[in-house]
Amino acid sequence: MELPRGPSDRLSELLSALPARRRKGVLRIVAAEAAGEALTHLLKTPYSCQWCGLQLGQSGQRRDDRKALLAAHEAECGRRGRPWRWVCTQSTYYSRWCRDPGFREALDLARAEVQEQAIVAAVMGLRGGAGEAVTEVRRIIREGASEATRLRAAFGLLDRAGVETAQKGALQVQAGVEFSDVTDAELEAIEQALRDEAARQG
């Protein structure tokens, strides 16, 4: 799996410094998360379904109870017959991979880049006049994983939508400002600029 349009130079550098299995793990994790799949499905435990990766039961439950739940689930699993591919075991992920600063930085940056590219992809819908996308874009900006990512995304949207510099200037937001300082009025300005661009492109 490759990141859409390729990773940034910094992410490429971080990935190349990782062992092959961790490098593949970063890419599989962000791909799965982008598809709405939980990280727990990618980490093998004694209670993970061999067909779909689902972890059965709760950590506080008795071992035998969890094993019984697992056996019942596997007997009826809709993916039965196609062995699941895990990234690694849960213990390896938390006790080794997550203690590696290079792995953590690569995973965080990959997640941020995938999110930003998803936002840009949503904006491309505006060029076809899909007005509903504006609301979704605004939601993504508000609910982004980090303030820095959301702020970059807001400006990236304006840039890629071809909005004029004068309209960007109306936002009165400078690079480096914390996203929490961006006002509702400035978000409205982003939304209006996107609507104007959609109208021009439609």
Secondary structure, 3 states (H helix, E strand, C coil): CCCCCCCCHHHHHHHHCCCHHHHHHHHHHHHHHHCCCCHHHHEECCCECCCCCCECCCCCCCHHHHHHHHHHHHHHCCCCCCCCCCCEEHHHHHHCHHHCHHHHHHHHHHHHHHHHHHHHHHHHHHHHCCCHHHHHHHHHHHCCCCHHHHHHHHHHHHHHCCCCHHHHHCCCCCCCCCHHHCCHHHHHHHHHHHHHHHHHHC
